[in-house]
């Protein structure tokens, strides 16, 4: 790379936004930082519209990177410097998936390459023009689901769910997830769906049109609802149903929410009238939970602590453990995840999940329900963890009743566990991948 002359030029708004997208893309690919963590630094000083474009461009490039690289390989004989390679990727994403006018996508890509490696601007121009002319035909012939999924994830999903379900899941990841909200008073969900131009899903979640700006919507500042994917709302629904089945419907019960931040499930439990203790090891994330509760007009006792060693003064009547995990069930919302996780990441998660599930058993009264959940598609983090702990502690596995999730039997396995896949509810826009199991302390 030393032979290329670097040249610095001032950037206008269009180029500045694309340069910010380059910084964001490389934060993920080279530094293994999440989009959320790196975004503010990358987009600093940009107007709101440009900031939105930066996130969209970087996210789309990551979501479709396998396809993009497959196209670029046809037009680039030799690997260019990393900055140039990534600028070509961003340019191709605009041409192939974002509908950017070809002249704008080509010109901005060439200008940015020229600003960094002026001798490679002719290469950039030639490649971008070929992508503009031939890219659509190449894309149409690709196996998009396979190309955009790392081999280790694809093979894992095929082994766990079969080829059709794995492919459908990978295809669901190619599309941006809709915006879901949980309404503080579930009875008013149809009212809020009508007000906000959305629809009520079978399980009671309200789904809004894509592109909705959360803080500008009616009801946000008033605390009428909070953002929460439809699948993420199911574990708390299962726990609430179990409390009713145990005859604990009279008066508020003492409920523990372990690894509670950002607090959506705690809000569900509190809105149902229970006394919630929200425990999380991160003071910063728990602070956001407290802010959300203040906006919602709800109360919870928050505790910054490591749940492996923390214990409540009095055992809980029920408990929800949404354990830290690889989060591969949320790739639709976080297309950077496949580039941040590795197969070797799973072992550490499984160790933590197993230790946490063991630790929460003595936190509840004998006979009390416990719901264990993860937003992961990886089988290692699901049933294997529960089986290991049930074999060593006083835990019994119970079947999740269909009534707990509004009769949506497609989300239940034959063994009565919660299992959602992003490919399900396809006609409604899909949902995150989640696993949940209902347990009971027996001794």
TORKE-234421 format. One line per field, with one value per residue (C-alpha): x, y, z; residue in one letter; residue number from 1. Coordinates in nm, 2 decimals, always signed. Example, Ala and Ser with C-alpha at 12.3 -4.5 7.8 and 13.67 -1.06 7.14 Angstrom:
! residues 2
px <- (+1.23; +1.37)
py <- (-0.45; -0.11)
pz <- (+0.78; +0.71)
r <- (a; s)
k <- (1; 2)
This chain:
! residues 443
px <- (+0.00; +0.30; +0.32; -0.02; -0.02; -0.27; -0.44; -0.66; -0.94; -1.23; -1.55; -1.90; -2.21; -2.26; -1.91; -1.89; -2.19; -2.03; -1.70; -1.88; -2.04; -1.69; -1.57; -1.88; -1.83; -1.47; -1.54; -1.74; -1.52; -1.18; -1.23; -1.52; -1.73; -2.10; -2.28; -2.45; -2.12; -1.94; -2.22; -2.20; -1.83; -1.86; -2.16; -2.05; -2.14; -2.38; -2.74; -3.01; -3.10; -2.74; -2.70; -2.99; -2.83; -2.50; -2.67; -2.88; -2.58; -2.35; -2.63; -2.73; -2.37; -2.32; -2.66; -2.57; -2.19; -2.17; -2.36; -2.17; -1.83; -1.94; -2.03; -1.71; -1.49; -1.60; -1.46; -1.15; -0.86; -0.64; -0.74; -0.72; -0.62; -0.88; -1.02; -1.07; -1.22; -1.47; -1.56; -1.64; -1.86; -2.05; -2.08; -2.21; -2.46; -2.60; -2.63; -2.76; -2.98; -3.06; -3.17; -2.92; -2.91; -2.61; -2.44; -2.45; -2.32; -2.05; -1.93; -1.92; -1.74; -1.48; -1.43; -1.37; -1.12; -0.95; -0.93; -0.75; -0.56; -0.59; -0.41; -0.69; -0.97; -0.98; -1.01; -1.30; -1.47; -1.45; -1.56; -1.86; -1.97; -1.96; -2.16; -2.42; -2.45; -2.43; -2.49; -2.87; -2.83; -2.56; -2.77; -3.07; -2.87; -2.72; -2.82; -2.86; -2.95; -2.63; -2.39; -2.49; -2.47; -2.14; -2.08; -2.07; -2.42; -2.57; -2.44; -2.56; -2.91; -2.94; -2.84; -3.08; -3.39; -3.34; -3.25; -3.58; -3.61; -3.25; -3.28; -3.61; -3.43; -3.14; -3.37; -3.56; -3.23; -3.20; -3.48; -3.50; -3.71; -4.04; -4.09; -4.28; -4.42; -4.57; -4.86; -4.87; -5.24; -5.28; -5.65; -5.58; -5.35; -5.62; -5.65; -5.28; -5.25; -5.52; -5.35; -5.01; -5.11; -5.01; -5.17; -5.22; -5.03; -5.20; -5.00; -5.10; -4.79; -4.85; -4.65; -4.58; -4.47; -4.10; -3.92; -4.13; -3.93; -3.99; -3.96; -4.18; -4.48; -4.79; -4.78; -4.40; -4.35; -4.67; -4.53; -4.82; -4.59; -4.23; -4.03; -4.01; -4.00; -4.30; -4.09; -3.91; -4.25; -4.33; -4.11; -4.28; -4.62; -4.53; -4.43; -4.74; -4.96; -4.77; -4.83; -5.20; -5.20; -5.03; -5.32; -5.10; -5.34; -5.45; -5.24; -4.90; -4.63; -4.26; -4.09; -3.73; -3.61; -3.24; -3.02; -3.31; -3.17; -3.29; -3.61; -3.88; -3.97; -3.96; -4.20; -4.44; -4.43; -4.47; -4.75; -4.93; -4.93; -4.64; -4.36; -4.04; -3.68; -3.47; -3.11; -2.83; -2.45; -2.43; -2.50; -2.52; -2.78; -2.98; -2.97; -3.15; -3.40; -3.47; -3.52; -3.76; -3.96; -3.98; -4.12; -4.37; -4.48; -4.39; -4.19; -3.93; -3.66; -3.33; -3.02; -2.67; -2.52; -2.37; -2.65; -2.40; -2.34; -2.64; -2.94; -3.27; -3.36; -3.68; -3.73; -3.93; -4.28; -4.15; -3.84; -3.74; -3.39; -3.32; -2.96; -2.68; -2.63; -2.49; -2.81; -2.82; -3.20; -3.18; -2.97; -3.26; -3.22; -2.84; -2.68; -2.34; -2.38; -2.25; -1.92; -1.89; -1.96; -1.76; -1.82; -1.57; -1.79; -2.06; -1.86; -1.82; -2.20; -2.30; -2.07; -2.23; -2.59; -2.54; -2.40; -2.68; -2.95; -2.81; -2.77; -3.14; -3.29; -3.25; -3.38; -3.74; -3.97; -4.03; -4.30; -4.23; -4.21; -3.88; -3.86; -3.52; -3.49; -3.23; -3.26; -3.03; -3.08; -2.79; -2.89; -2.59; -2.75; -3.10; -3.21; -2.86; -2.82; -3.15; -3.09; -2.75; -2.90; -3.21; -2.99; -2.81; -3.06; -3.42; -3.57; -3.86; -3.94; -4.30; -4.47; -4.56; -4.94; -5.05; -5.28; -4.97; -4.88; -5.24; -5.27; -4.98; -4.89; -4.64; -4.41; -4.41; -4.20; -4.34; -4.18; -4.37; -4.08; -4.10; -3.92; -3.96; -3.77; -3.73; -3.90; -4.22; -4.51; -4.36; -4.69; -4.68; -4.32; -4.15; -4.01; -3.69; -3.56; -3.62; -3.61; -3.79; -3.86; -4.09; -3.93; -4.04; -3.84; -3.93; -3.73)
py <- (+0.00; +0.23; +0.29; +0.46; +0.84; +0.94; +1.27; +1.47; +1.68; +1.85; +1.65; +1.79; +1.65; +1.36; +1.24; +1.30; +1.07; +0.80; +0.84; +0.80; +0.48; +0.36; +0.43; +0.24; -0.05; -0.09; -0.06; -0.38; -0.57; -0.47; -0.37; -0.61; -0.33; -0.32; -0.06; +0.07; +0.12; +0.28; +0.49; +0.82; +0.86; +0.77; +1.00; +1.29; +1.63; +1.50; +1.62; +1.38; +1.28; +1.20; +1.01; +0.79; +0.73; +0.63; +0.36; +0.23; +0.21; +0.04; -0.20; -0.29; -0.35; -0.59; -0.76; -0.83; -0.85; -1.20; -1.11; -0.78; -0.95; -1.22; -0.95; -0.75; -1.05; -1.07; -0.73; -0.69; -0.91; -0.81; -0.73; -0.35; -0.18; -0.22; +0.13; +0.10; -0.25; -0.12; +0.19; -0.04; -0.25; +0.06; +0.18; -0.16; -0.17; +0.16; +0.04; -0.31; -0.27; +0.09; +0.22; +0.51; +0.68; +0.52; +0.85; +0.94; +0.61; +0.59; +0.95; +0.95; +0.62; +0.74; +1.07; +0.90; +0.65; +0.95; +1.13; +0.83; +0.66; +0.89; +0.64; +0.38; +0.61; +0.48; +0.13; +0.24; +0.41; +0.10; -0.14; +0.07; +0.12; -0.26; -0.32; -0.06; -0.23; -0.60; -0.62; -0.67; -0.98; -1.12; -1.07; -1.24; -1.56; -1.57; -1.79; -1.49; -1.68; -1.90; -1.62; -1.39; -1.64; -1.75; -2.13; -2.20; -2.05; -2.21; -2.56; -2.51; -2.41; -2.69; -2.95; -2.80; -2.72; -2.88; -2.73; -2.56; -2.38; -2.28; -2.14; -1.96; -1.81; -1.69; -1.53; -1.35; -1.20; -1.02; -0.79; -0.51; -0.60; -0.41; -0.20; -0.37; -0.22; -0.35; -0.15; -0.08; -0.15; -0.45; -0.39; -0.07; -0.24; -0.20; +0.17; +0.23; +0.02; +0.24; +0.56; +0.47; +0.30; -0.05; -0.38; -0.60; -0.93; -1.25; -1.24; -0.88; -0.70; -0.39; -0.39; -0.05; +0.04; +0.03; +0.36; +0.49; +0.73; +0.61; +0.93; +1.12; +0.88; +0.96; +0.78; +0.76; +1.06; +0.98; +0.64; +0.44; +0.18; +0.07; -0.09; -0.47; -0.74; -0.97; -1.27; -1.09; -1.03; -1.40; -1.52; -1.27; -1.37; -1.73; -1.64; -1.43; -1.72; -1.96; -1.73; -1.74; -2.12; -2.14; -1.94; -1.64; -1.39; -1.22; -0.91; -0.83; -1.10; -1.06; -1.13; -1.14; -1.03; -1.14; -0.99; -0.74; -0.46; -0.30; -0.37; -0.46; -0.78; -0.60; -0.35; -0.63; -0.78; -0.44; -0.34; -0.66; -0.53; -0.73; -0.61; -0.64; -0.66; -0.60; -0.72; -0.65; -0.64; -0.33; +0.00; +0.18; -0.05; -0.06; +0.32; +0.31; +0.07; +0.32; +0.60; +0.39; +0.30; +0.67; +0.75; +0.46; +0.56; +0.21; +0.12; -0.15; -0.21; -0.21; -0.38; -0.35; -0.69; -1.01; -1.26; -1.54; -1.42; -1.19; -1.32; -1.15; -1.10; -1.30; -1.57; -1.46; -1.60; -1.63; -1.54; -1.47; -1.52; -1.38; -1.49; -1.32; -1.51; -1.49; -1.31; -1.48; -1.47; -1.09; -1.07; -0.90; -0.61; -0.64; -0.74; -0.68; -0.98; -1.25; -1.05; -1.01; -1.36; -1.68; -2.05; -2.01; -1.75; -2.01; -2.19; -1.88; -1.80; -2.16; -2.15; -1.83; -1.94; -2.27; -2.09; -1.83; -2.09; -2.28; -1.96; -1.85; -2.17; -2.08; -1.72; -1.85; -2.03; -2.40; -2.46; -2.12; -2.09; -1.99; -1.90; -1.93; -1.76; -1.66; -1.47; -1.72; -1.97; -2.18; -2.52; -2.52; -2.22; -2.36; -2.70; -2.83; -2.57; -2.65; -3.03; -2.99; -2.78; -2.99; -3.29; -3.13; -2.91; -2.92; -2.80; -2.97; -2.89; -2.80; -2.76; -2.41; -2.40; -2.27; -2.03; -1.85; -1.74; -1.68; -2.02; -1.98; -2.35; -2.29; -2.14; -2.45; -2.76; -3.11; -3.10; -2.78; -2.53; -2.19; -2.17; -1.89; -1.85; -1.53; -1.71; -1.76; -1.52; -1.44; -1.29; -1.05; -0.96; -1.23; -1.20; -1.26; -1.60; -1.69; -1.99; -2.02; -2.30; -2.31; -2.46; -2.51; -2.53; -2.86; -2.85)
pz <- (+0.00; +0.04; -0.33; -0.34; -0.28; -0.01; -0.06; +0.18; +0.05; +0.23; +0.22; +0.15; +0.33; +0.08; +0.11; +0.48; +0.53; +0.32; +0.50; +0.83; +0.69; +0.61; +0.96; +1.10; +0.87; +0.96; +1.33; +1.29; +1.05; +1.17; +1.54; +1.62; +1.77; +1.74; +1.53; +1.84; +2.02; +1.73; +1.57; +1.77; +1.71; +1.34; +1.27; +1.50; +1.35; +1.08; +1.04; +1.15; +0.79; +0.72; +1.04; +0.94; +0.60; +0.76; +0.98; +0.69; +0.45; +0.70; +0.81; +0.46; +0.36; +0.65; +0.59; +0.23; +0.25; +0.11; -0.20; -0.24; -0.22; -0.46; -0.72; -0.66; -0.70; -1.06; -1.13; -0.91; -1.01; -0.71; -0.35; -0.31; +0.01; +0.29; +0.27; -0.10; -0.07; +0.19; -0.01; -0.31; -0.08; +0.03; -0.33; -0.44; -0.15; -0.27; -0.63; -0.56; -0.26; -0.16; -0.50; -0.50; -0.84; -1.02; -1.10; -0.73; -0.60; -0.86; -0.82; -0.44; -0.43; -0.68; -0.50; -0.17; -0.32; -0.49; -0.15; +0.00; -0.30; -0.60; -0.83; -0.76; -0.86; -1.22; -1.08; -0.85; -1.15; -1.37; -1.09; -0.99; -1.35; -1.40; -1.09; -1.20; -1.54; -1.45; -1.08; -1.09; -1.31; -1.09; -0.78; -0.93; -0.98; -0.63; -0.33; -0.11; +0.21; +0.19; +0.08; +0.36; +0.64; +0.79; +0.74; +1.12; +1.17; +0.86; +0.96; +1.31; +1.21; +0.95; +1.22; +1.47; +1.26; +0.92; +0.59; +0.50; +0.84; +0.83; +0.48; +0.58; +0.88; +0.68; +0.43; +0.70; +0.81; +0.48; +0.57; +0.83; +1.13; +1.19; +1.50; +1.78; +2.10; +2.42; +2.55; +2.92; +2.93; +2.70; +2.67; +2.48; +2.22; +1.94; +2.02; +1.99; +1.68; +1.52; +1.64; +1.52; +1.19; +1.30; +1.37; +1.68; +1.65; +1.78; +2.10; +2.18; +2.06; +1.84; +1.52; +1.36; +1.01; +0.93; +0.96; +1.25; +1.46; +1.81; +2.01; +1.78; +1.81; +2.01; +2.35; +2.38; +2.60; +2.79; +2.88; +2.72; +2.56; +2.51; +2.23; +2.25; +1.98; +1.98; +2.06; +2.35; +2.51; +2.53; +2.83; +3.07; +2.94; +3.02; +3.37; +3.43; +3.32; +3.54; +3.84; +3.77; +3.74; +4.08; +4.23; +4.28; +4.12; +4.44; +4.50; +4.37; +4.39; +4.45; +4.11; +4.03; +3.68; +3.65; +3.38; +3.35; +3.14; +2.92; +3.12; +2.87; +3.06; +3.39; +3.25; +3.15; +3.50; +3.68; +3.44; +3.54; +3.90; +4.05; +4.27; +4.05; +4.16; +3.85; +3.88; +3.63; +3.65; +3.44; +3.62; +3.29; +3.14; +3.46; +3.45; +3.12; +3.26; +3.54; +3.29; +3.09; +3.41; +3.50; +3.15; +3.18; +3.53; +3.66; +3.96; +4.02; +4.28; +4.08; +4.20; +4.04; +4.12; +3.99; +4.01; +4.05; +4.41; +4.49; +4.68; +4.77; +5.13; +5.08; +4.82; +4.52; +4.41; +4.06; +3.85; +3.50; +3.38; +3.03; +3.02; +2.83; +2.50; +2.15; +2.05; +1.71; +1.72; +1.67; +1.35; +1.17; +1.41; +1.44; +1.11; +1.26; +1.50; +1.26; +1.23; +1.61; +1.72; +1.66; +1.74; +2.02; +2.18; +2.26; +2.52; +2.75; +2.71; +2.80; +3.11; +3.22; +3.14; +3.33; +3.63; +3.63; +3.61; +3.90; +4.10; +4.06; +4.19; +4.56; +4.49; +4.47; +4.70; +4.67; +4.40; +4.24; +3.86; +3.68; +3.32; +3.15; +2.81; +2.55; +2.22; +2.06; +1.77; +1.89; +2.04; +2.28; +2.46; +2.47; +2.59; +2.66; +2.94; +3.10; +3.08; +3.26; +3.54; +3.59; +3.64; +3.93; +4.11; +4.24; +3.91; +3.72; +3.36; +3.29; +2.96; +2.84; +2.80; +2.46; +2.64; +2.78; +2.43; +2.30; +2.15; +1.90; +1.90; +1.62; +1.88; +2.10; +2.05; +2.11; +2.46; +2.55; +2.51; +2.36; +2.02; +1.78; +1.45; +1.24; +0.95; +1.14; +1.10; +0.76; +0.64; +0.94; +0.91; +1.12; +1.47; +1.66; +1.74; +2.11; +2.33; +2.66; +2.91; +3.21; +3.52; +3.88; +4.20; +4.36; +4.69)
r <- (x; x; x; x; x; x; x; x; x; x; x; x; x; x; x; x; x; x; x; x; x; x; x; x; x; x; x; x; x; x; x; x; x; x; x; x; x; x; x; x; x; x; x; x; x; x; x; x; x; x; x; x; x; x; x; x; x; x; x; x; x; x; x; x; x; x; x; x; x; x; x; x; x; x; x; x; x; x; x; x; x; x; x; x; x; x; x; x; x; x; x; x; x; x; x; x; x; x; x; x; x; x; x; x; x; x; x; x; x; x; x; x; x; x; x; x; x; x; x; x; x; x; x; x; x; x; x; x; x; x; x; x; x; x; x; x; x; x; x; x; x; x; x; x; x; x; x; x; x; x; x; x; x; x; x; x; x; x; x; x; x; x; x; x; x; x; x; x; x; x; x; x; x; x; x; x; x; x; x; x; x; x; x; x; x; x; x; x; x; x; x; x; x; x; x; x; x; x; x; x; x; x; x; x; x; x; x; x; x; x; x; x; x; x; x; x; x; x; x; x; x; x; x; x; x; x; x; x; x; x; x; x; x; x; x; x; x; x; x; x; x; x; x; x; x; x; x; x; x; x; x; x; x; x; x; x; x; x; x; x; x; x; x; x; x; x; x; x; x; x; x; x; x; x; x; x; x; x; x; x; x; x; x; x; x; x; x; x; x; x; x; x; x; x; x; x; x; x; x; x; x; x; x; x; x; x; x; x; x; x; x; x; x; x; x; x; x; x; x; x; x; x; x; x; x; x; x; x; x; x; x; x; x; x; x; x; x; x; x; x; x; x; x; x; x; x; x; x; x; x; x; x; x; x; x; x; x; x; x; x; x; x; x; x; x; x; x; x; x; x; x; x; x; x; x; x; x; x; x; x; x; x; x; x; x; x; x; x; x; x; x; x; x; x; x; x; x; x; x; x; x; x; x; x; x; x; x; x; x; x; x; x; x; x; x; x; x; x; x; x; x; x; x; x; x; x; x; x; x; x; x; x; x; x; x; x; x; x; x; x; x; x; x)
k <- (1; 2; 3; 4; 5; 6; 7; 8; 9; 10; 11; 12; 13; 14; 15; 16; 17; 18; 19; 20; 21; 22; 23; 24; 25; 26; 27; 28; 29; 30; 31; 32; 33; 34; 35; 36; 37; 38; 39; 40; 41; 42; 43; 44; 45; 46; 47; 48; 49; 50; 51; 52; 53; 54; 55; 56; 57; 58; 59; 60; 61; 62; 63; 64; 65; 66; 67; 68; 69; 70; 71; 72; 73; 74; 75; 76; 77; 78; 79; 80; 81; 82; 83; 84; 85; 86; 87; 88; 89; 90; 91; 92; 93; 94; 95; 96; 97; 98; 99; 100; 101; 102; 103; 104; 105; 106; 107; 108; 109; 110; 111; 112; 113; 114; 115; 116; 117; 118; 119; 120; 121; 122; 123; 124; 125; 126; 127; 128; 129; 130; 131; 132; 133; 134; 135; 136; 137; 138; 139; 140; 141; 142; 143; 144; 145; 146; 147; 148; 149; 150; 151; 152; 153; 154; 155; 156; 157; 158; 159; 160; 161; 162; 163; 164; 165; 166; 167; 168; 169; 170; 171; 172; 173; 174; 175; 176; 177; 178; 179; 180; 181; 182; 183; 184; 185; 186; 187; 188; 189; 190; 191; 192; 193; 194; 195; 196; 197; 198; 199; 200; 201; 202; 203; 204; 205; 206; 207; 208; 209; 210; 211; 212; 213; 214; 215; 216; 217; 218; 219; 220; 221; 222; 223; 224; 225; 226; 227; 228; 229; 230; 231; 232; 233; 234; 235; 236; 237; 238; 239; 240; 241; 242; 243; 244; 245; 246; 247; 248; 249; 250; 251; 252; 253; 254; 255; 256; 257; 258; 259; 260; 261; 262; 263; 264; 265; 266; 267; 268; 269; 270; 271; 272; 273; 274; 275; 276; 277; 278; 279; 280; 281; 282; 283; 284; 285; 286; 287; 288; 289; 290; 291; 292; 293; 294; 295; 296; 297; 298; 299; 300; 301; 302; 303; 304; 305; 306; 307; 308; 309; 310; 311; 312; 313; 314; 315; 316; 317; 318; 319; 320; 321; 322; 323; 324; 325; 326; 327; 328; 329; 330; 331; 332; 333; 334; 335; 336; 337; 338; 339; 340; 341; 342; 343; 344; 345; 346; 347; 348; 349; 350; 351; 352; 353; 354; 355; 356; 357; 358; 359; 360; 361; 362; 363; 364; 365; 366; 367; 368; 369; 370; 371; 372; 373; 374; 375; 376; 377; 378; 379; 380; 381; 382; 383; 384; 385; 386; 387; 388; 389; 390; 391; 392; 393; 394; 395; 396; 397; 398; 399; 400; 401; 402; 403; 404; 405; 406; 407; 408; 409; 410; 411; 412; 413; 414; 415; 416; 417; 418; 419; 420; 421; 422; 423; 424; 425; 426; 427; 428; 429; 430; 431; 432; 433; 434; 435; 436; 437; 438; 439; 440; 441; 442; 443)
